[in-house]
Amino acid sequence: MADYQFVHPQFTLNGFSFTQADLSRVAYAYIKEGDEYEQQIGLFLLNWFDESDTLVLTTSGTTGPPKKITLPKQALVESAKATAQFFQLGAGISALLCMSVQFIAGKMMLVRALQLGWQLDVIFPQTNPLQKVEKPYDFAAMVPLQVANSLDKLNSIKLLLIGGAPLPAALKNTLLARKINAFESYGMTETVTHIAVKSINEPYFTALPGVQFTTNDSECLCINAPRIAPFLLETKDVVKLINETQFAYIGRADSVINSGGVKLFPELIEQKIESKIPHRFYIVGKPDETWGEKVVLVIEADRYELPTEIFGELGKFEKPKEVLFYHPFQETASGKVIRILPD
């Protein structure tokens, strides 16, 4: 039997123990009678236990059109083991799946539970997942929007993993003030979800076991994770490399704005003003005859007058030359904002 077909004897799903054969029957029941999120779980389970040793996954579409990629099932198993080793998560822990299994983060919660023997509860993946949850959990993963809508109940989560989108500074400060044991994750579908994490009170991402980092000539992160991918993965994420297992994230190379010969990272500008704008927003470049590109601030709101002092911390070239308003923002299927320049 291949490693990926293993079902840990301590694995439970919504309080019930299942063998591999049992899970196939559960999968069919979910597909036939379940809600949409349960149907996705059923389809994944059938795919996981079929005769193929690979899975076809869809990328999130954050930086381009979503695409299909094929990964060995064993890569998901190795990712699950690395997460367990890093966080010291053994068999029998309680875990909550509140993310869609349509995407890699949700799939990996199932794989971890199956492989590691977790007691997994599955609930509808909504923006306020803990609304009706009354029991504590050892581990859960959420996107920032779910975290923001669950603040009053987050103390019931012993270890919270946050991913899928950048963690806003204001939300991070709230979590720190409430002493929530939370970690930010770095990863993508191609790396089988996260390959690096950092506590919200730390400045650097740290690699999971078996992962090493380098950078290329463009200072973009290169990932060597032989247990997960058989090749060196070059990203378009510009980082400050601390050592072979740690880095500080700076921004996307393909989103750099060249304004007056100065290279500007939108992510760094956003960090300086995010606590001063009470709406979702992003920074984007716009072609300009004088500057080459100019910095544009796009806000998800009806037009209003911005106080000029909110840009006080920005350098000369960082200050937006134009402010645009439009709503709602376009999003990928996984809920990430698509950074377009509105008409």
Residue frames as qw, qx, qy, qz and C-alpha x, y, z in Angstrom:
[[0.000, 0.887, 0.462, 0.000, 0.00, 0.00, 0.00],
 [0.377, 0.523, -0.029, 0.764, 1.31, 3.43, -0.96],
 [0.238, -0.153, -0.497, 0.820, 1.90, 5.93, 1.84],
 [0.251, -0.063, -0.069, -0.963, -0.87, 8.20, 0.60],
 [0.606, -0.262, -0.603, -0.448, -3.46, 5.39, 0.96],
 [0.379, -0.116, -0.758, 0.518, -2.71, 5.08, 4.67],
 [0.415, -0.675, -0.198, -0.577, -5.51, 6.05, 7.07],
 [0.109, 0.344, -0.703, 0.613, -4.22, 6.54, 10.59],
 [0.386, -0.371, -0.844, 0.029, -6.15, 4.45, 13.16],
 [0.170, -0.474, -0.506, 0.701, -6.73, 7.56, 15.32],
 [0.059, -0.074, -0.351, -0.932, -8.25, 9.56, 12.45],
 [0.159, 0.563, 0.763, -0.273, -11.82, 10.72, 13.00],
 [0.010, 0.239, 0.390, 0.889, -14.13, 12.82, 10.84],
 [0.456, -0.404, -0.089, -0.788, -16.80, 14.76, 12.69],
 [0.561, -0.400, 0.518, -0.507, -16.40, 12.42, 15.64],
 [0.957, 0.090, 0.189, -0.200, -16.51, 9.09, 13.76],
 [0.385, -0.480, 0.717, 0.328, -13.71, 6.66, 12.93],
 [0.790, 0.530, 0.008, -0.308, -13.40, 5.44, 9.35],
 [0.686, -0.163, 0.573, 0.417, -11.35, 2.95, 7.39],
 [0.025, -0.278, 0.527, 0.803, -10.39, 3.59, 3.76],
 [0.048, -0.328, -0.874, -0.356, -13.38, 1.53, 2.61],
 [0.079, -0.700, -0.599, 0.381, -15.65, 3.48, 4.94],
 [0.072, -0.576, 0.073, 0.811, -14.39, 6.77, 3.53],
 [0.008, 0.026, 0.723, 0.691, -15.25, 5.72, -0.01],
 [0.116, -0.585, -0.797, -0.098, -18.85, 5.16, 1.11],
 [0.160, -0.711, -0.311, 0.610, -18.84, 8.51, 2.94],
 [0.118, -0.303, 0.396, 0.859, -17.51, 10.19, -0.21],
 [0.053, -0.299, -0.791, -0.531, -20.34, 8.81, -2.33],
 [0.179, -0.702, -0.662, 0.193, -22.90, 9.89, 0.26],
 [0.177, -0.598, -0.052, 0.780, -21.44, 13.41, 0.35],
 [0.052, -0.105, 0.570, 0.813, -21.51, 13.66, -3.43],
 [0.139, -0.415, -0.820, -0.368, -25.09, 12.40, -3.68],
 [0.345, -0.741, -0.574, -0.045, -26.70, 14.10, -0.68],
 [0.493, -0.455, -0.240, 0.701, -24.32, 16.71, 0.73],
 [0.109, 0.943, 0.076, -0.305, -24.07, 20.46, 0.44],
 [0.610, 0.759, -0.199, 0.111, -21.60, 21.88, -2.08],
 [0.069, -0.757, 0.615, -0.208, -18.69, 21.95, 0.37],
 [0.723, -0.222, 0.633, -0.167, -19.38, 18.34, 1.34],
 [0.855, 0.499, 0.135, -0.034, -19.56, 17.34, -2.33],
 [0.345, 0.815, -0.442, 0.147, -16.07, 18.81, -2.77],
 [0.424, -0.528, 0.704, -0.216, -14.85, 16.72, 0.17],
 [0.868, 0.128, 0.453, -0.157, -16.41, 13.62, -1.37],
 [0.720, 0.685, -0.103, 0.034, -14.78, 14.23, -4.73],
 [0.069, 0.778, -0.597, 0.181, -11.40, 14.78, -3.12],
 [0.632, -0.338, 0.667, -0.206, -11.63, 11.57, -1.09],
 [0.893, 0.347, 0.279, -0.066, -12.50, 9.56, -4.20],
 [0.536, 0.784, -0.281, 0.138, -9.58, 11.11, -6.08],
 [0.232, -0.725, 0.610, -0.220, -7.23, 10.59, -3.15],
 [0.637, -0.224, 0.723, -0.145, -7.92, 6.86, -2.89],
 [0.835, 0.499, 0.002, -0.231, -8.14, 6.04, -6.59],
 [0.934, 0.020, 0.164, 0.316, -5.44, 4.13, -8.48],
 [0.462, 0.757, -0.085, 0.455, -3.56, 7.20, -9.69],
 [0.668, -0.354, -0.272, 0.595, -0.50, 8.32, -7.73],
 [0.213, 0.072, 0.056, 0.973, -1.01, 11.97, -8.77],
 [0.091, 0.728, 0.577, -0.358, -3.58, 14.72, -8.24],
 [0.271, 0.484, 0.328, 0.765, -4.59, 17.49, -10.61],
 [0.240, -0.640, -0.432, 0.589, -4.81, 20.79, -8.71],
 [0.257, 0.803, 0.309, 0.440, -5.86, 24.29, -9.73],
 [0.400, -0.002, -0.257, 0.880, -3.72, 27.30, -8.78],
 [0.042, -0.628, -0.539, 0.559, -5.39, 30.24, -7.05],
 [0.344, 0.697, 0.428, 0.460, -5.05, 32.68, -9.97],
 [0.331, -0.805, -0.164, 0.465, -3.55, 35.45, -7.84],
 [0.196, -0.625, 0.363, 0.662, -0.93, 36.51, -10.39],
 [0.222, 0.247, -0.680, -0.654, -2.52, 35.21, -13.58],
 [0.770, -0.045, -0.289, -0.567, -5.26, 32.93, -14.88],
 [0.728, -0.332, 0.557, -0.223, -5.76, 29.81, -12.75],
 [0.534, 0.464, -0.660, -0.251, -3.96, 26.82, -14.24],
 [0.967, -0.192, -0.012, -0.165, -3.99, 23.07, -13.75],
 [0.142, 0.646, -0.739, 0.129, -0.91, 21.41, -12.29],
 [0.926, -0.114, -0.338, -0.127, -0.27, 17.75, -11.55],
 [0.126, -0.663, 0.635, -0.375, 1.46, 16.78, -8.32],
 [0.502, 0.022, -0.860, 0.084, 2.36, 13.39, -6.78],
 [0.655, -0.630, -0.277, -0.312, 0.08, 12.44, -3.92],
 [0.790, -0.230, -0.313, 0.475, 3.22, 11.58, -1.99],
 [0.266, 0.362, -0.108, 0.887, 4.18, 15.28, -2.11],
 [0.470, -0.599, -0.121, -0.637, 1.03, 16.10, -0.12],
 [0.869, -0.390, -0.292, 0.088, 1.93, 13.38, 2.38],
 [0.647, 0.056, -0.232, 0.724, 5.44, 14.80, 2.82],
 [0.044, -0.518, 0.002, -0.854, 4.01, 18.31, 3.27],
 [0.694, -0.578, -0.224, -0.366, 1.66, 17.02, 5.97],
 [0.855, -0.256, -0.271, 0.362, 4.54, 15.33, 7.81],
 [0.434, 0.280, -0.149, 0.843, 6.69, 18.47, 7.61],
 [0.317, -0.609, -0.070, -0.724, 3.92, 20.60, 9.13],
 [0.830, -0.494, -0.234, -0.113, 3.44, 18.10, 11.93],
 [0.777, -0.042, -0.239, 0.581, 7.18, 18.01, 12.62],
 [0.210, 0.447, -0.084, 0.865, 7.54, 21.81, 12.64],
 [0.428, -0.517, 0.039, -0.740, 4.61, 22.44, 14.98],
 [0.031, 0.144, -0.921, 0.361, 4.97, 19.15, 16.91],
 [0.681, 0.020, 0.068, -0.729, 1.42, 18.10, 16.11],
 [0.071, -0.183, 0.981, 0.000, 0.96, 14.43, 16.95],
 [0.327, -0.289, -0.825, -0.359, -1.84, 11.92, 16.62],
 [0.294, -0.543, -0.745, 0.253, -5.09, 12.55, 18.46],
 [0.069, -0.250, -0.158, 0.953, -5.12, 16.34, 18.28],
 [0.315, 0.704, 0.607, -0.191, -8.37, 18.12, 17.49],
 [0.205, -0.156, 0.377, 0.890, -8.47, 20.15, 14.28],
 [0.394, 0.663, 0.442, -0.458, -11.05, 22.29, 12.50],
 [0.324, 0.132, 0.608, 0.712, -11.48, 22.44, 8.72],
 [0.186, 0.753, 0.432, -0.461, -13.30, 25.67, 7.89],
 [0.090, 0.575, -0.429, -0.691, -11.80, 26.33, 4.44],
 [0.813, 0.417, -0.027, -0.405, -12.98, 25.12, 1.05],
 [0.732, -0.195, 0.611, 0.230, -11.55, 21.81, -0.11],
 [0.651, 0.742, 0.155, 0.033, -11.71, 23.23, -3.62],
 [0.273, 0.860, -0.374, 0.216, -8.26, 24.73, -2.92],
 [0.649, 0.283, -0.634, 0.312, -4.98, 23.29, -1.69],
 [0.110, -0.386, 0.573, -0.715, -5.24, 24.64, 1.88],
 [0.767, -0.141, 0.204, -0.591, -8.49, 22.79, 2.49],
 [0.890, 0.225, -0.389, -0.080, -7.25, 19.62, 0.80],
 [0.420, 0.410, -0.666, 0.460, -4.16, 19.62, 3.00],
 [0.455, -0.354, 0.476, -0.664, -6.22, 19.75, 6.20],
 [0.939, 0.021, 0.002, -0.342, -7.85, 16.50, 5.13],
 [0.767, 0.385, -0.476, 0.192, -4.52, 14.92, 4.19],
 [0.044, 0.491, -0.636, 0.594, -2.94, 15.90, 7.50],
 [0.680, -0.247, 0.361, -0.588, -5.85, 14.45, 9.44],
 [0.955, 0.172, -0.152, -0.187, -5.83, 11.18, 7.46],
 [0.681, 0.439, -0.490, 0.322, -2.06, 10.72, 7.66],
 [0.146, 0.428, -0.574, 0.682, -1.40, 11.98, 11.16],
 [0.387, -0.367, -0.830, 0.160, -4.43, 10.69, 13.03],
 [0.074, -0.060, 0.238, -0.967, -6.17, 13.96, 13.82],
 [0.111, 0.555, 0.787, -0.244, -9.72, 14.30, 15.11],
 [0.078, 0.020, 0.330, 0.940, -11.04, 16.53, 12.33],
 [0.259, 0.644, 0.609, -0.385, -14.31, 18.45, 12.40],
 [0.221, 0.184, 0.515, 0.807, -15.55, 19.93, 9.13],
 [0.151, 0.677, 0.500, -0.519, -17.87, 22.93, 8.98],
 [0.463, 0.794, 0.352, 0.178, -19.25, 25.16, 6.26],
 [0.569, -0.068, 0.048, 0.818, -16.42, 27.42, 4.97],
 [0.033, 0.902, 0.366, 0.225, -17.91, 30.84, 5.67],
 [0.273, 0.670, -0.213, 0.656, -16.42, 34.21, 6.57],
 [0.375, -0.565, 0.443, -0.586, -17.29, 33.82, 10.27],
 [0.635, 0.096, -0.759, -0.107, -16.48, 30.13, 10.79],
 [0.254, -0.016, -0.805, 0.535, -16.52, 30.11, 14.60],
 [0.389, -0.298, -0.059, -0.870, -19.97, 31.68, 14.87],
 [0.844, -0.272, -0.098, -0.452, -21.63, 28.45, 16.02],
 [0.709, 0.197, -0.618, 0.278, -18.55, 26.59, 17.24],
 [0.582, -0.732, 0.063, -0.348, -18.61, 25.91, 20.98],
 [0.927, -0.303, 0.065, 0.213, -15.65, 23.54, 21.50],
 [0.162, -0.832, 0.436, 0.302, -11.90, 24.24, 21.58],
 [0.908, 0.405, -0.026, 0.101, -9.44, 22.98, 18.97],
 [0.697, -0.443, 0.246, 0.507, -5.72, 22.32, 18.97],
 [0.295, -0.212, 0.503, 0.784, -5.25, 23.47, 15.36],
 [0.459, 0.733, 0.488, -0.119, -7.10, 25.42, 12.68],
 [0.364, -0.052, 0.374, 0.851, -6.22, 27.29, 9.49],
 [0.221, 0.819, 0.472, -0.239, -8.00, 30.42, 8.26],
 [0.402, 0.511, 0.209, 0.730, -7.70, 33.28, 5.78],
 [0.174, 0.020, -0.316, 0.932, -7.38, 36.80, 7.27],
 [0.420, -0.293, -0.229, -0.828, -11.05, 37.66, 6.64],
 [0.739, -0.353, -0.561, -0.121, -12.14, 34.63, 8.66],
 [0.525, -0.123, -0.498, 0.679, -9.73, 35.62, 11.43],
 [0.035, -0.173, 0.081, -0.981, -11.08, 39.19, 11.52],
 [0.596, -0.302, -0.279, -0.690, -14.63, 37.87, 11.89],
 [0.823, -0.260, -0.505, 0.009, -13.73, 35.40, 14.65],
 [0.204, 0.552, -0.480, 0.651, -11.80, 37.56, 17.10],
 [0.564, -0.478, 0.286, -0.609, -14.07, 36.91, 20.09],
 [0.963, -0.135, 0.128, -0.194, -13.60, 33.14, 19.81],
 [0.633, 0.600, -0.472, 0.130, -10.02, 32.76, 18.66],
 [0.244, -0.580, 0.681, -0.375, -8.79, 31.93, 22.15],
 [0.885, -0.041, 0.366, -0.285, -10.48, 28.56, 21.64],
 [0.851, 0.488, -0.160, 0.112, -7.88, 27.75, 18.96],
 [0.740, -0.560, 0.167, 0.333, -4.58, 26.62, 20.49],
 [0.394, -0.314, 0.495, 0.708, -2.59, 27.07, 17.25],
 [0.499, 0.757, 0.314, -0.280, -3.92, 29.22, 14.40],
 [0.488, -0.084, 0.525, 0.692, -2.34, 29.16, 10.92],
 [0.321, 0.789, 0.219, -0.475, -3.17, 32.15, 8.70],
 [0.372, -0.158, 0.634, 0.660, -2.68, 32.15, 4.94],
 [0.372, 0.613, 0.675, 0.173, -4.18, 32.87, 1.55],
 [0.173, 0.868, 0.155, 0.439, -3.63, 36.64, 1.71],
 [0.330, 0.350, -0.430, 0.764, -1.39, 39.14, 3.54],
 [0.419, -0.599, -0.617, 0.292, -2.21, 39.69, 7.21],
 [0.041, 0.841, 0.103, 0.529, -3.17, 43.38, 7.72],
 [0.309, 0.306, -0.534, 0.725, -1.09, 45.21, 10.33],
 [0.451, -0.361, 0.206, -0.790, -4.14, 46.28, 12.36],
 [0.916, -0.161, -0.213, -0.298, -5.39, 42.69, 12.56],
 [0.718, 0.199, -0.528, 0.409, -1.94, 41.46, 13.46],
 [0.031, 0.368, -0.457, 0.809, -1.74, 43.99, 16.31],
 [0.705, -0.305, 0.039, -0.639, -5.15, 42.89, 17.56],
 [0.928, -0.022, -0.373, -0.015, -4.04, 39.25, 17.61],
 [0.494, 0.286, -0.533, 0.625, -0.87, 40.18, 19.47],
 [0.268, -0.393, 0.310, -0.824, -2.84, 42.20, 22.02],
 [0.842, -0.211, 0.016, -0.496, -5.15, 39.25, 22.59],
 [0.311, -0.505, 0.804, -0.045, -2.19, 36.86, 22.86],
 [0.912, 0.289, 0.115, -0.268, -3.45, 34.57, 20.09],
 [0.533, -0.387, 0.671, 0.340, -0.90, 31.92, 19.14],
 [0.689, 0.669, 0.212, -0.179, -0.99, 32.62, 15.41],
 [0.502, -0.304, 0.554, 0.590, 1.40, 31.98, 12.53],
 [0.514, 0.684, -0.132, -0.500, 1.50, 33.43, 9.02],
 [0.797, 0.022, 0.559, 0.227, 2.22, 31.01, 6.21],
 [0.229, 0.668, -0.428, -0.564, 4.08, 31.34, 2.92],
 [0.435, -0.018, 0.875, 0.211, 3.38, 28.99, 0.07],
 [0.492, 0.360, -0.290, -0.738, 1.41, 28.27, -3.07],
 [0.935, 0.142, 0.109, -0.305, -0.27, 25.39, -4.85],
 [0.694, 0.554, -0.452, 0.085, 3.01, 24.49, -6.54],
 [0.142, 0.446, -0.750, 0.466, 4.64, 23.99, -3.12],
 [0.528, -0.356, -0.769, -0.049, 1.67, 22.00, -1.77],
 [0.382, -0.885, -0.236, -0.125, 0.50, 24.88, 0.46],
 [0.194, -0.939, 0.274, -0.077, 2.99, 26.42, 2.95],
 [0.860, 0.177, -0.291, 0.381, 6.70, 25.67, 2.94],
 [0.339, 0.168, -0.396, 0.836, 7.56, 28.44, 5.43],
 [0.380, -0.778, -0.476, -0.153, 5.82, 29.98, 8.43],
 [0.276, 0.275, -0.391, 0.834, 6.43, 32.71, 10.96],
 [0.231, -0.592, -0.650, 0.417, 4.90, 33.61, 14.27],
 [0.127, 0.872, 0.332, 0.335, 3.06, 36.93, 13.99],
 [0.366, -0.918, 0.090, 0.125, 5.52, 38.43, 16.47],
 [0.670, -0.299, 0.434, 0.523, 8.56, 37.47, 14.37],
 [0.224, 0.729, -0.220, -0.609, 10.04, 39.31, 11.35],
 [0.183, 0.446, -0.779, -0.402, 11.19, 36.33, 9.26],
 [0.923, 0.083, -0.098, -0.363, 9.65, 33.27, 7.67],
 [0.321, -0.491, 0.810, -0.015, 11.29, 29.99, 8.65],
 [0.527, 0.234, -0.701, -0.419, 11.41, 26.93, 6.39],
 [0.917, -0.201, 0.123, -0.320, 9.62, 23.72, 7.20],
 [0.613, -0.419, 0.647, 0.173, 11.89, 20.68, 7.71],
 [0.671, 0.178, 0.633, 0.344, 13.57, 19.60, 4.49],
 [0.374, 0.862, 0.284, 0.192, 13.23, 23.00, 2.77],
 [0.512, -0.391, 0.086, 0.760, 16.08, 25.37, 1.87],
 [0.301, 0.914, 0.242, -0.121, 16.14, 28.81, 0.24],
 [0.491, -0.134, 0.260, 0.821, 18.37, 30.72, -2.14],
 [0.310, 0.799, 0.189, -0.480, 17.77, 33.77, -4.35],
 [0.708, 0.425, 0.357, 0.437, 18.39, 34.37, -8.05],
 [0.407, 0.121, 0.094, 0.900, 19.96, 37.41, -9.74],
 [0.196, -0.570, -0.307, -0.736, 16.67, 39.29, -9.34],
 [0.091, -0.213, 0.654, -0.720, 16.67, 38.62, -5.56],
 [0.758, -0.139, -0.185, -0.610, 13.61, 36.43, -6.00],
 [0.610, -0.364, 0.644, -0.284, 13.13, 33.47, -3.71],
 [0.616, 0.278, -0.694, -0.250, 14.17, 30.03, -4.98],
 [0.743, -0.346, 0.371, -0.436, 12.84, 27.00, -3.12],
 [0.419, 0.312, -0.851, -0.046, 14.62, 23.68, -2.78],
 [0.647, -0.194, 0.483, -0.557, 12.17, 21.18, -1.28],
 [0.264, 0.282, -0.871, -0.302, 13.13, 17.72, -2.60],
 [0.168, 0.175, 0.922, -0.303, 10.54, 15.92, -0.45],
 [0.394, 0.605, 0.454, -0.522, 7.79, 17.96, -2.14],
 [0.595, 0.775, -0.034, -0.209, 9.11, 19.00, -5.57],
 [0.890, -0.040, 0.242, 0.385, 11.90, 17.29, -7.57],
 [0.508, 0.504, 0.145, 0.683, 13.14, 20.58, -9.03],
 [0.257, -0.261, -0.257, 0.894, 14.25, 24.02, -7.85],
 [0.096, 0.789, 0.592, 0.133, 11.22, 26.33, -7.84],
 [0.268, 0.015, -0.004, 0.963, 11.95, 29.94, -8.78],
 [0.022, 0.761, 0.608, -0.225, 9.30, 32.37, -7.57],
 [0.241, 0.624, 0.180, 0.721, 8.64, 36.01, -8.44],
 [0.503, -0.837, -0.214, -0.029, 8.69, 37.00, -4.77],
 [0.361, 0.633, -0.378, 0.571, 11.49, 39.41, -3.89],
 [0.764, -0.605, -0.220, 0.044, 12.89, 38.62, -0.45],
 [0.008, -0.790, 0.549, -0.272, 15.72, 39.51, 1.89],
 [0.881, -0.007, -0.469, 0.058, 17.51, 36.21, 2.46],
 [0.486, -0.777, 0.324, -0.233, 18.63, 35.86, 6.08],
 [0.280, -0.423, 0.857, 0.086, 20.11, 32.37, 5.73],
 [0.211, 0.082, -0.863, -0.452, 19.28, 29.16, 3.90],
 [0.184, -0.418, -0.889, 0.031, 16.16, 28.60, 6.01],
 [0.067, -0.717, -0.472, 0.508, 14.91, 32.14, 6.71],
 [0.255, 0.296, 0.357, 0.848, 13.80, 35.15, 4.68],
 [0.132, 0.521, 0.378, -0.754, 11.90, 38.43, 4.97],
 [0.399, 0.571, 0.656, 0.292, 9.22, 38.95, 2.34],
 [0.122, -0.317, 0.071, 0.938, 9.44, 42.24, 0.40],
 [0.532, 0.520, 0.173, -0.645, 7.03, 42.02, -2.53],
 [0.797, 0.380, 0.460, 0.092, 6.22, 40.68, -5.98],
 [0.389, -0.275, 0.435, 0.764, 8.80, 41.32, -8.68],
 [0.168, 0.388, 0.682, 0.597, 6.05, 41.61, -11.30],
 [0.133, -0.866, -0.480, -0.043, 4.25, 44.33, -9.32],
 [0.475, -0.389, -0.032, 0.789, 7.27, 46.64, -8.92],
 [0.256, 0.929, 0.267, 0.007, 6.56, 50.25, -9.93],
 [0.599, -0.013, 0.112, 0.793, 9.43, 52.10, -11.67],
 [0.020, 0.944, 0.328, 0.039, 8.68, 55.75, -10.93],
 [0.052, 0.967, -0.244, 0.054, 11.29, 58.29, -11.96],
 [0.530, 0.516, -0.640, 0.205, 13.91, 55.55, -12.02],
 [0.259, -0.352, 0.720, -0.539, 13.10, 54.46, -8.45],
 [0.486, -0.125, -0.835, -0.226, 11.83, 50.90, -7.92],
 [0.414, -0.254, 0.401, -0.777, 8.88, 50.81, -5.54],
 [0.201, -0.141, -0.969, -0.016, 7.21, 47.76, -4.03],
 [0.447, -0.466, -0.299, -0.702, 3.45, 48.27, -3.60],
 [0.730, -0.409, -0.544, 0.060, 3.39, 45.91, -0.61],
 [0.495, -0.143, -0.367, 0.774, 5.85, 48.09, 1.34],
 [0.113, -0.252, -0.076, -0.958, 3.86, 51.25, 0.60],
 [0.603, -0.437, -0.489, -0.454, 0.64, 49.54, 1.66],
 [0.651, -0.305, -0.575, 0.390, 2.15, 48.53, 5.00],
 [0.260, 0.000, -0.245, 0.934, 2.87, 52.18, 5.82],
 [0.300, -0.098, -0.046, -0.948, -0.70, 53.39, 5.29],
 [0.413, -0.249, -0.831, -0.278, -2.92, 50.37, 5.91],
 [0.258, -0.430, -0.708, 0.498, -3.86, 51.46, 9.44],
 [0.022, 0.360, 0.117, -0.925, -5.02, 54.85, 8.13],
 [0.408, 0.074, -0.482, -0.772, -7.52, 53.77, 5.46],
 [0.517, -0.015, 0.678, -0.523, -10.74, 52.14, 6.75],
 [0.834, 0.406, 0.054, -0.369, -11.41, 50.24, 3.51],
 [0.833, 0.001, 0.424, 0.355, -9.72, 47.60, 1.42],
 [0.294, 0.907, -0.185, -0.237, -7.17, 49.16, -0.93],
 [0.852, -0.056, 0.279, 0.439, -4.07, 48.45, -2.96],
 [0.041, -0.779, 0.312, 0.542, -1.23, 50.27, -4.70],
 [0.778, 0.347, 0.459, 0.250, -0.68, 49.83, -8.43],
 [0.283, -0.377, 0.330, 0.818, 1.44, 51.47, -11.14],
 [0.506, 0.752, 0.400, -0.133, 0.02, 53.48, -14.05],
 [0.616, 0.265, 0.265, 0.693, 1.93, 54.54, -17.19],
 [0.089, -0.932, -0.179, 0.304, 2.91, 58.22, -17.04],
 [0.602, 0.718, -0.017, 0.349, 4.80, 60.47, -19.49],
 [0.078, -0.871, 0.346, -0.339, 6.70, 62.29, -16.74],
 [0.552, -0.557, 0.575, -0.235, 7.45, 59.50, -14.26],
 [0.237, 0.246, -0.917, -0.206, 7.44, 56.46, -16.54],
 [0.462, -0.445, -0.759, -0.115, 5.03, 54.95, -14.04],
 [0.199, -0.460, 0.292, -0.814, 3.17, 56.72, -11.27],
 [0.078, -0.111, -0.906, 0.402, 1.89, 55.36, -7.98],
 [0.472, -0.310, -0.323, -0.759, -1.91, 55.01, -7.87],
 [0.175, -0.007, 0.814, -0.554, -3.96, 54.24, -4.76],
 [0.464, -0.211, -0.625, -0.591, -7.14, 52.23, -5.44],
 [0.216, -0.062, 0.688, -0.690, -9.77, 52.18, -2.65],
 [0.195, -0.341, -0.885, -0.250, -12.83, 49.94, -2.40],
 [0.037, -0.564, -0.553, 0.612, -15.34, 52.67, -1.51],
 [0.256, 0.876, 0.366, 0.184, -17.41, 55.52, -2.85],
 [0.447, 0.495, -0.111, 0.737, -15.36, 58.62, -3.52],
 [0.450, -0.860, -0.222, 0.095, -14.41, 60.66, -0.46],
 [0.206, 0.877, -0.304, 0.310, -11.75, 63.22, 0.49],
 [0.862, -0.158, -0.316, 0.363, -8.61, 61.71, 1.96],
 [0.326, -0.930, 0.123, 0.118, -6.71, 63.73, 4.58],
 [0.572, 0.707, -0.386, 0.154, -3.22, 64.41, 3.19],
 [0.293, -0.679, 0.614, -0.276, -1.56, 63.52, 6.50],
 [0.944, -0.075, 0.294, -0.131, -2.18, 59.80, 5.92],
 [0.831, 0.484, -0.086, 0.261, 0.71, 59.91, 3.45],
 [0.200, -0.929, 0.290, -0.109, 3.09, 61.53, 5.94],
 [0.701, -0.453, 0.534, 0.133, 5.24, 58.41, 6.37],
 [0.827, 0.420, 0.317, 0.196, 5.70, 57.90, 2.63],
 [0.464, -0.330, 0.313, 0.760, 8.78, 58.95, 0.73],
 [0.206, 0.515, -0.188, -0.811, 8.68, 61.41, -2.17],
 [0.305, 0.199, -0.752, -0.550, 8.28, 58.75, -4.84],
 [0.048, -0.202, -0.967, 0.151, 5.98, 56.56, -2.74],
 [0.272, 0.391, 0.421, -0.772, 3.19, 59.12, -2.39],
 [0.448, 0.489, 0.733, 0.152, 0.24, 58.35, -4.70],
 [0.062, -0.126, 0.294, 0.946, -0.04, 60.68, -7.67],
 [0.500, -0.143, -0.406, -0.752, -3.65, 59.61, -8.17],
 [0.289, 0.025, 0.831, -0.475, -6.41, 58.09, -6.01],
 [0.450, -0.059, -0.617, -0.643, -9.14, 55.97, -7.61],
 [0.472, -0.029, 0.657, -0.588, -12.32, 54.58, -6.07],
 [0.623, 0.070, -0.538, -0.564, -14.27, 51.57, -7.25],
 [0.345, -0.132, 0.842, -0.394, -16.22, 48.72, -5.71],
 [0.806, -0.516, 0.288, 0.025, -16.55, 45.89, -5.30],
 [0.069, -0.639, 0.720, 0.261, -12.99, 44.74, -5.91],
 [0.847, 0.255, -0.395, -0.250, -12.58, 41.81, -8.27],
 [0.538, -0.515, 0.645, -0.169, -11.46, 38.61, -6.55],
 [0.303, 0.265, -0.890, -0.213, -10.09, 35.23, -7.52],
 [0.729, -0.269, -0.534, -0.333, -12.15, 32.12, -6.81],
 [0.650, -0.209, -0.586, 0.436, -10.17, 31.72, -3.57],
 [0.305, -0.882, -0.346, 0.100, -11.03, 35.25, -2.42],
 [0.525, -0.338, 0.089, 0.776, -7.78, 37.09, -3.22],
 [0.229, 0.852, 0.125, -0.454, -8.06, 40.64, -4.55],
 [0.693, 0.372, 0.356, 0.504, -7.14, 41.07, -8.23],
 [0.251, -0.653, -0.002, 0.714, -5.02, 44.21, -8.52],
 [0.460, 0.545, 0.502, 0.489, -6.32, 45.86, -11.67],
 [0.117, -0.188, -0.006, 0.975, -6.10, 49.49, -12.76],
 [0.311, 0.633, 0.660, -0.259, -9.76, 50.64, -12.96],
 [0.338, 0.525, 0.448, 0.640, -10.92, 52.54, -16.03]]
